[in-house]
Amino acid sequence: MFDKKKNTIRIFIYENVMLYPPTINLIECLLDNGYKVHLVAEGVRDLPAIIKENKQFSYTEIKAVKNSNIFLRLKKRGVKTKGYRAALKDTMDGDIVWTVNPSVVRTLGKELLKYSDRHVMQLMELTDTYPMFRGAKFLKFNIKHYAQEAWKIVVPEKNRAYIQKVGWNLEKLPYVLPNKPYYLKSGEVQEDMLPVIEEMKREKRKKIIYLGVISADRDLQSFAEAVERVKEDYCLYLFGKFRGDGAEEFKKLCDSYSSLKYMGFFNPPKHLEFLKYADIALVPYKPGEIEGSGFTILNALYCAPNKIYEYAGCNIPMIGTDVLGLREPFEKYNIGVCCKDLKPETIIDAIKYVDANHDQMVINAKAFYDSVGCGIIGMEMYGRLFS
């Protein structure tokens, strides 16, 4: 039985925690509501001081696997797996095991099933069959079984909850915890941020910005082509870390358009600082299947991006692709435009609409952000979740 005063919520995430702003939000919300949190992940040293200095927070740092030699990489991955499983064994009676992504469920393996009666399985993405290892086409890890055995399932959006319940034949509807930031403070400006800030201040054109993962399910090409056609008045800034295959294609993209500026990756919440200098934000989700990802074909269609809350919270109107996860808030609050197709003319029309209605959309963005009370939802959900 979980006792808030005695027990700990042990959060496991595969990869670097700084690539997952919703996980940082989760930790902040739990700590602020008086829960003890132990994080098992890579990149813990880069967490904001407000987390690391909290007496209720502790962690196990997992070393990243970086090596071009496949044999050394496999050897280090084995060491990494042992690190995660050793941390799982440190779980005390009554502690809650909270997994953030399918990769860490796969890494913990059958040992995790011993904790099924207190396993909270969070799904950042709509998940289907999951590969046994990255890129595997035929060998599958039975992630569905772990979900069916888990104590609670958490997803970021209502439609995803119903889809996941039906898709995996879950006994209960998953809990919904929106991807809204718990804080919208970028913190102290670091030295490596200054050149970027100065560059954005000097830029006289209106600035369109994208913050986030750069991967196959983000259609940046179409938006870059459109912005290039109106480069006398607009430019495009990209921030984020590249993930998956296609690094060469991304480099070519950056070299092909003079209006595009790739500024690199900055750990959250530092990336929020750059929104102060932006005029319009992109949410370029690309619906469809991403081979080997383990995510359902509906994943991008029912996206639940933390970005729309970050953008709205910083008063930035948006332009996105025509997906249901964006269309509902965009139309309900008039905070952005979904492009019905990705022809340059359509995107340019969207840019000009947002530009012409910018002042009102800024007001609307604040109303949308305030409509979702992360702290209240968090307290209510945790009360139900841990009972």
C-alpha positions as CSV (number, residue, x, y, z in Angstrom):
1,M,0.0,0.0,0.0
2,F,1.5,3.3,-1.1
3,D,2.2,5.8,1.8
4,K,3.0,9.3,0.6
5,K,5.1,10.0,3.6
6,K,7.2,6.8,3.5
7,N,7.2,5.6,-0.1
8,T,8.8,6.8,-3.3
9,I,7.6,7.1,-6.9
10,R,10.4,5.5,-8.9
11,I,10.4,6.9,-12.5
12,F,12.2,4.9,-15.2
13,I,13.0,6.4,-18.6
14,Y,15.1,5.0,-21.3
15,E,17.3,7.7,-23.0
16,N,18.2,11.2,-21.9
17,V,15.5,12.7,-19.6
18,M,16.2,16.1,-21.2
19,L,14.6,14.9,-24.4
20,Y,11.3,14.5,-22.6
21,P,9.9,17.8,-21.3
22,P,6.7,16.1,-20.2
23,T,8.7,13.9,-17.8
24,I,10.4,17.0,-16.4
25,N,6.9,18.4,-15.9
26,L,5.8,15.2,-14.2
27,I,8.7,15.3,-11.7
28,E,8.1,19.0,-10.9
29,C,4.4,18.4,-10.3
30,L,4.9,15.3,-8.1
31,L,7.6,17.1,-6.0
32,D,5.4,20.2,-5.7
33,N,2.6,18.0,-4.4
34,G,4.7,16.5,-1.7
35,Y,5.7,13.2,-3.3
36,K,9.1,11.6,-3.0
37,V,10.6,10.9,-6.5
38,H,13.6,8.8,-7.6
39,L,14.5,9.1,-11.2
40,V,16.4,6.4,-13.2
41,A,17.6,7.9,-16.5
42,E,20.4,9.4,-18.5
43,G,21.1,13.1,-18.4
44,V,20.0,13.7,-14.8
45,R,22.9,16.1,-14.2
46,D,21.3,18.6,-16.7
47,L,17.9,18.8,-14.8
48,P,16.8,22.2,-13.6
49,A,18.2,23.1,-10.1
50,I,14.6,23.4,-8.8
51,I,14.4,19.6,-9.2
52,K,17.9,18.5,-8.3
53,E,18.0,20.6,-5.1
54,N,14.6,19.4,-3.8
55,K,15.2,17.2,-0.7
56,Q,12.4,14.8,-1.9
57,F,14.3,14.1,-5.1
58,S,16.9,11.4,-5.7
59,Y,18.3,9.6,-8.8
60,T,20.3,6.9,-10.4
61,E,22.3,8.1,-13.4
62,I,22.5,5.7,-16.3
63,K,25.5,6.2,-18.6
64,A,24.6,6.8,-22.2
65,V,25.7,4.4,-24.9
66,K,27.7,6.2,-27.6
67,N,30.0,4.2,-29.8
68,S,30.2,3.6,-33.6
69,N,31.6,0.1,-33.0
70,I,28.6,-2.2,-33.0
71,F,30.3,-4.8,-30.7
72,L,31.3,-2.2,-28.1
73,R,27.9,-0.6,-28.4
74,L,26.2,-4.0,-27.7
75,K,28.5,-4.6,-24.7
76,K,27.7,-1.1,-23.2
77,R,24.0,-1.6,-23.9
78,G,24.2,-4.8,-21.8
79,V,25.8,-2.8,-18.9
80,K,23.1,-0.2,-19.3
81,T,20.4,-2.8,-19.1
82,K,21.9,-4.2,-15.9
83,G,21.9,-0.7,-14.5
84,Y,18.2,-0.3,-15.0
85,R,17.4,-3.7,-13.7
86,A,19.5,-3.1,-10.6
87,A,17.6,0.1,-9.9
88,L,14.4,-1.8,-10.2
89,K,15.5,-4.3,-7.6
90,D,16.1,-1.4,-5.2
91,T,12.3,-0.7,-5.2
92,M,11.0,-0.9,-1.6
93,D,7.6,-2.4,-0.5
94,G,4.9,0.1,-1.3
95,D,7.0,2.1,-3.8
96,I,5.4,2.9,-7.2
97,V,7.2,1.9,-10.4
98,W,6.4,4.5,-13.1
99,T,7.7,3.7,-16.6
100,V,7.7,6.6,-19.1
101,N,8.3,4.8,-22.5
102,P,8.0,1.4,-24.0
103,S,11.8,1.2,-24.4
104,V,12.3,1.1,-20.7
105,V,9.6,-1.5,-20.3
106,R,11.4,-3.7,-22.8
107,T,14.7,-3.1,-21.0
108,L,13.3,-4.0,-17.6
109,G,11.7,-7.1,-19.1
110,K,10.1,-9.9,-17.1
111,E,11.4,-8.5,-13.8
112,L,8.9,-5.6,-14.2
113,L,6.0,-8.1,-14.0
114,K,6.9,-8.7,-10.4
115,Y,5.8,-5.1,-9.7
116,S,2.6,-5.2,-11.8
117,D,0.4,-4.4,-8.8
118,R,2.1,-1.0,-8.5
119,H,3.3,-0.4,-12.0
120,V,2.1,2.9,-13.6
121,M,2.8,2.6,-17.3
122,Q,2.9,6.0,-19.1
123,L,2.6,6.1,-22.9
124,M,3.8,9.3,-24.5
125,E,2.9,7.9,-27.9
126,L,0.0,5.8,-29.3
127,T,1.7,2.4,-29.2
128,D,0.9,-0.7,-31.1
129,T,3.3,-3.6,-31.5
130,Y,6.8,-2.7,-30.3
131,P,10.1,-4.0,-31.9
132,M,12.3,-6.3,-30.0
133,F,15.2,-4.0,-30.8
134,R,15.5,-0.8,-32.8
135,G,14.8,-1.4,-36.5
136,A,13.5,-5.0,-36.0
137,K,10.7,-5.6,-38.6
138,F,9.6,-9.1,-37.5
139,L,10.8,-9.7,-33.9
140,K,8.3,-8.0,-31.6
141,F,8.3,-7.3,-27.8
142,N,4.9,-8.1,-26.2
143,I,4.3,-4.6,-24.8
144,K,0.6,-5.2,-24.8
145,H,0.9,-7.9,-22.1
146,Y,2.8,-5.5,-19.8
147,A,0.1,-2.9,-20.3
148,Q,-2.7,-5.4,-19.5
149,E,-0.8,-6.5,-16.4
150,A,0.0,-2.9,-15.2
151,W,-1.8,-1.3,-12.3
152,K,-2.6,1.9,-14.1
153,I,-2.0,3.3,-17.6
154,V,-1.5,7.0,-18.3
155,V,-1.8,8.8,-21.6
156,P,-1.7,12.6,-22.5
157,E,-5.0,12.9,-24.4
158,K,-8.6,11.7,-24.2
159,N,-8.9,10.2,-27.7
160,R,-5.7,8.3,-27.1
161,A,-7.1,6.8,-23.9
162,Y,-10.0,5.3,-25.8
163,I,-7.9,4.2,-28.8
164,Q,-5.4,2.5,-26.5
165,K,-8.1,0.8,-24.4
166,V,-9.7,-0.7,-27.5
167,G,-6.4,-1.5,-29.3
168,W,-5.0,-3.4,-26.3
169,N,-8.2,-4.7,-24.8
170,L,-7.5,-2.9,-21.5
171,E,-9.8,-3.6,-18.6
172,K,-10.0,0.1,-17.7
173,L,-9.8,3.4,-19.5
174,P,-6.3,5.0,-19.1
175,Y,-5.9,8.1,-17.0
176,V,-5.3,11.3,-18.9
177,L,-2.5,13.7,-17.8
178,P,-2.1,16.5,-20.3
179,N,1.3,17.5,-21.6
180,K,1.1,21.0,-20.2
181,P,4.3,22.4,-18.6
182,Y,4.1,22.7,-14.9
183,Y,6.3,25.9,-15.0
184,L,6.9,28.3,-17.9
185,K,10.2,29.7,-16.7
186,S,13.3,29.4,-18.8
187,G,15.6,30.2,-15.9
188,E,18.9,32.1,-16.1
189,V,20.2,32.8,-19.6
190,Q,23.4,30.7,-20.2
191,E,26.4,31.8,-22.1
192,D,25.8,29.5,-25.0
193,M,22.3,31.0,-25.5
194,L,23.6,34.6,-26.0
195,P,24.7,34.3,-29.6
196,V,21.3,32.8,-30.6
197,I,19.4,35.5,-28.7
198,E,21.5,38.3,-30.3
199,E,20.9,36.7,-33.7
200,M,17.2,36.6,-33.2
201,K,17.1,40.2,-31.9
202,R,19.0,41.4,-35.0
203,E,16.7,39.7,-37.4
204,K,14.2,42.2,-38.8
205,R,11.9,39.7,-40.5
206,K,9.1,38.0,-38.7
207,K,10.3,34.9,-37.1
208,I,8.7,31.5,-37.5
209,I,10.0,29.0,-34.9
210,Y,10.0,25.2,-34.4
211,L,11.1,23.7,-31.1
212,G,11.2,19.9,-30.7
213,V,12.4,16.6,-32.0
214,I,13.6,16.6,-35.6
215,S,12.5,13.2,-37.0
216,A,10.6,11.4,-39.7
217,D,7.1,12.4,-38.4
218,R,7.9,16.1,-38.6
219,D,7.3,17.6,-42.0
220,L,9.8,20.5,-42.0
221,Q,10.6,20.3,-45.7
222,S,7.2,21.6,-46.8
223,F,7.2,24.6,-44.4
224,A,10.8,25.5,-45.2
225,E,9.9,25.6,-48.9
226,A,6.9,27.8,-48.2
227,V,8.9,30.2,-46.0
228,E,11.6,30.5,-48.6
229,R,9.1,31.9,-51.1
230,V,8.3,34.8,-48.7
231,K,11.8,35.2,-47.3
232,E,11.7,39.0,-47.7
233,D,9.3,39.1,-44.8
234,Y,9.7,35.9,-42.9
235,C,12.4,33.5,-41.8
236,L,12.4,30.0,-40.1
237,Y,14.3,29.1,-37.0
238,L,14.6,25.4,-36.0
239,F,15.6,24.2,-32.6
240,G,15.9,20.6,-31.5
241,K,17.9,17.3,-31.6
242,F,17.8,15.0,-34.6
243,R,16.5,11.5,-33.9
244,G,16.5,8.4,-36.1
245,D,17.7,8.1,-39.7
246,G,18.0,10.9,-42.3
247,A,20.8,13.1,-40.8
248,E,22.2,13.8,-44.3
249,E,18.8,14.7,-45.6
250,F,18.3,17.2,-42.8
251,K,21.7,18.8,-43.5
252,K,20.7,19.2,-47.1
253,L,17.4,20.8,-46.0
254,C,19.3,23.3,-43.9
255,D,21.7,24.1,-46.8
256,S,18.9,24.4,-49.4
257,Y,17.0,27.4,-48.0
258,S,18.6,30.7,-47.1
259,S,15.6,31.6,-44.9
260,L,16.1,28.6,-42.6
261,K,18.4,28.8,-39.6
262,Y,19.1,25.7,-37.5
263,M,20.2,26.8,-34.0
264,G,20.9,23.4,-32.4
265,F,19.5,21.9,-29.2
266,F,19.1,23.5,-25.8
267,N,18.0,21.6,-22.7
268,P,14.5,22.4,-21.4
269,P,13.4,24.7,-20.0
270,K,16.1,26.9,-21.6
271,H,14.5,26.5,-25.0
272,L,11.5,28.6,-23.8
273,E,13.7,31.7,-23.8
274,F,13.8,31.8,-27.6
275,L,10.0,32.0,-27.8
276,K,10.3,35.6,-26.5
277,Y,11.6,36.6,-29.9
278,A,9.3,34.5,-32.2
279,D,6.1,35.6,-33.9
280,I,4.6,32.3,-35.2
281,A,5.3,28.7,-34.2
282,L,5.2,25.4,-36.1
283,V,3.6,22.1,-35.2
284,P,4.4,20.1,-38.3
285,Y,3.1,16.6,-37.5
286,K,3.2,14.1,-40.4
287,P,0.5,11.4,-40.1
288,G,1.4,7.9,-41.2
289,E,3.4,4.9,-40.2
290,I,7.1,5.2,-39.2
291,E,8.6,1.8,-39.8
292,G,10.2,0.2,-36.8
293,S,8.9,2.8,-34.3
294,G,6.3,0.7,-32.6
295,F,3.8,3.6,-32.8
296,T,0.4,3.1,-34.3
297,I,-0.5,4.8,-37.7
298,L,-2.9,7.0,-35.7
299,N,-0.1,8.4,-33.5
300,A,0.5,11.7,-35.3
301,L,-3.2,12.1,-36.2
302,Y,-4.1,12.2,-32.5
303,C,-1.0,14.0,-31.5
304,A,-0.9,15.5,-28.0
305,P,2.1,17.8,-28.2
306,N,3.5,19.6,-25.2
307,K,4.6,22.2,-27.8
308,I,1.1,23.7,-28.2
309,Y,1.1,24.5,-24.4
310,E,4.6,25.9,-24.5
311,Y,3.8,28.0,-27.5
312,A,0.4,29.1,-26.2
313,G,1.8,29.8,-22.7
314,C,4.4,32.1,-24.4
315,N,1.6,33.8,-26.4
316,I,2.7,32.5,-29.8
317,P,0.0,31.6,-32.5
318,M,0.6,28.5,-34.4
319,I,0.5,26.8,-37.9
320,G,0.3,23.1,-38.1
321,T,-0.7,20.2,-40.3
322,D,-4.2,18.9,-40.7
323,V,-4.4,16.4,-37.8
324,L,-7.2,16.0,-35.3
325,G,-5.0,16.6,-32.3
326,L,-4.3,20.1,-33.5
327,R,-7.6,20.9,-35.3
328,E,-9.7,20.7,-32.1
329,P,-7.8,23.3,-30.0
330,F,-7.0,25.4,-33.0
331,E,-10.6,25.8,-34.1
332,K,-12.1,25.9,-30.6
333,Y,-9.8,28.7,-29.4
334,N,-8.6,30.2,-32.7
335,I,-5.0,29.9,-31.7
336,G,-3.7,28.5,-35.0
337,V,-4.3,27.3,-38.5
338,C,-4.2,23.7,-39.8
339,C,-3.1,23.6,-43.4
340,K,-5.4,21.3,-45.4
341,D,-2.6,20.4,-47.7
342,L,1.2,21.2,-47.6
343,K,1.4,23.1,-50.9
344,P,3.5,26.2,-50.5
345,E,0.6,28.4,-51.4
346,T,-1.6,26.9,-48.6
347,I,1.1,27.4,-46.0
348,I,1.8,30.9,-47.1
349,D,-2.0,31.7,-46.8
350,A,-1.8,30.3,-43.3
351,I,1.2,32.5,-42.4
352,K,-0.6,35.6,-43.7
353,Y,-3.8,34.8,-41.9
354,V,-2.0,34.4,-38.6
355,D,0.0,37.5,-39.2
356,A,-3.1,39.5,-39.9
357,N,-4.9,38.2,-36.8
358,H,-1.9,38.0,-34.6
359,D,-3.0,40.3,-31.8
360,Q,-6.3,38.5,-31.2
361,M,-4.7,35.1,-31.5
362,V,-2.2,36.0,-28.8
363,I,-5.1,36.8,-26.5
364,N,-6.7,33.5,-27.5
365,A,-3.5,31.6,-26.8
366,K,-3.5,32.7,-23.2
367,A,-7.2,31.7,-22.8
368,F,-6.3,28.2,-24.2
369,Y,-3.3,27.8,-21.9
370,D,-5.3,28.9,-18.8
371,S,-8.2,26.4,-19.7
372,V,-6.1,23.5,-18.7
373,G,-5.0,23.6,-15.0
374,C,-2.0,21.3,-14.9
375,G,-1.5,21.6,-11.1
376,I,-5.2,21.0,-10.3
377,I,-5.4,18.1,-12.7
378,G,-2.2,16.7,-11.3
379,M,-3.4,16.8,-7.7
380,E,-6.8,15.3,-8.6
381,M,-5.3,12.6,-10.8
382,Y,-2.5,11.6,-8.4
383,G,-5.1,11.3,-5.7
384,R,-7.1,8.8,-7.8
385,L,-4.1,7.2,-9.3
386,F,-2.3,6.3,-6.1
387,S,-5.3,5.2,-4.2
